[in-house]
Amino acid sequence: MPTLVAEPYSLSLTPVLGSSGVKGKPVISLPPEGDAIFGYIQSVIHDKPETESPFMVLDLGVIMDLMDKWRTKLPTVQPFYAVKCNPNPSLLGTLAAIGSSFDCASKSEIEAVLSLGVSPDRIVYANPCKSESHIKYAASVGVNVTTFDSEYEVEKIRKWHPECELLLRIKPPEDGAARCALGRKYGALPEEIPVLLQAARDAGLKVAGVSFHIGSGDADSRAYHGAIAAAKEVFEMASQFGMPKMHVLDIGGGFTSGPSFDAAAMHVSEALESSFGNEEGITVIGEPGRYFAETAFTFATKVIGKRVRGELREYWINDGLYGSFNCIMFDFATVTCRPLVTCDEDMVPMCRDSKTFSSTVFGPTCDSLDTVLRNTQLPELHVNDWLVFPNMGAYTTAAGSSFNGFSTSAINTYLAYSTPIA
Ligand SMILES: *Cc1c(COP(=O)(O)O)cnc(C)c1O
């Protein structure tokens, strides 16, 4: 009986528009030009000049396009979208409709995915250290695959969810030197692996396979080679211990869209071929987060304040490091922006003097740390102009706070669809 079920791959728009999280919301169809989202943001502001709150635009076409690339380049790897990266309901609903499964790390993430109508065998509970109540909840709803990297976790799972199959999370031999190295926190060391396998066996639990994560954000995808080879050794060790044959390999996340995805897909495919090419009946899954979320969201913020100090221009916008731009702190992200200046009645971009100034862009809270951009060249902006930030979907709104009364939960998301599907 397969524990994780592969969904058929579909890229038709109808199920996306009918999916939970999308259904009932307007979806604006956009031409496929690169500038279409910017133009759409302009029209939103133009149609409602009183708009003040920052807002996101989610391009469903980008998600579908990325799924198409994934299935083309990594046809044997089932994507389990990592919900923590961005739990936006329209993103989750779209991914569910086009055949993604899900990586959840907590009770509420599991609830969010189940509420889309996704069956529990499309969920991997990929948090190696879970609280007991969350384990009990997973058992009650039939989420039956989870990760572990310590004996204490084995004990909790034995007690509260003995039917659950385990994936042993290992620390890859070299991590991908990513912005967010996860190996500092998770993953069994080589010398711990035999002990953990035996602990699971002694507890009567089934170890179905191995998982790892090479690190998130600009990861060097050559690290998949060592990680996949190390996983293979664990498969062999389990056989030597007389344990049932492992059948799940979870290669985690660490993917970024764009040209680096092609390289990553090549390294993964080569490594799978060299370590697992002769094995049959192996289910390979991945847990992409950033790959799907990052480029699908564009963020529009309003200039709410200004100060001039000589040649320096200082602006305040209505979101910052305690909100969606927490990615600058926690994800070590650098953001870029494009000004959308208003010229009287007309929304003609760059209708002002093309001279630029060294500018600072502050967030709205009263903490001086709350600085989004420094020494960036911008044209002269006025209060009520807008700054548009592309690629704002990964580890942004998901981790925002409501510090100082500025809450990310109030951020509206408009839906657009820009890529024509044949
Ligand atoms: C965060 C996380 C992911 C997603 O990582 P990306 O680099 O965003 O793809 C996948 N798996 C686990 C276990 C994670 O903690």
The ligand as an ORCA input file, in Angstrom:
! r2SCAN-3c Opt
* xyz 0 1
  C      11.731     25.175      4.605
  C      11.710     23.771      4.187
  C      11.521     23.432      2.837
  C      11.449     24.458      1.729
  O      12.711     24.911      1.384
  P      12.930     25.827      0.089
  O      14.372     26.110      0.092
  O      12.074     27.034      0.258
  O      12.518     25.038     -1.091
  C      11.436     22.103      2.513
  N      11.532     21.139      3.455
  C      11.715     21.416      4.752
  C      11.798     20.308      5.728
  C      11.827     22.734      5.154
  O      12.027     23.013      6.458
*
